[in-house]
Amino acid sequence: MTVELYKDKDWLYNQYVIEKKSAIKIAKLCDINDIYYWLNKFDIPMRSLSEAQKERKFSEKTKKEMPKSNKILLIND
């Protein structure tokens, strides 16, 4: 039996809002196609396109500035 973490409101809220993971990243992590259904079902506020792009640029910039040894830790994120 596969554990469907995305069906747990607290887990999904933590991944998307607190950890600021993208919906695409969460969907891949859970091996599903549509995480937006669950975000909507749980009334988790979705980021706008501009907010998502801003987070992505910040994340990419942060990774570039990290020492190589720390980047290894991000592979499984």
Secondary structure, 3 states (H helix, E strand, C coil): CCCCHHHCHHHHHHHHHHCCCCHHHHHHHHCCCCCHHHHHHCCCCCCCHHHHHHHHHHHHHHHHHCCHHHHHHHCCC
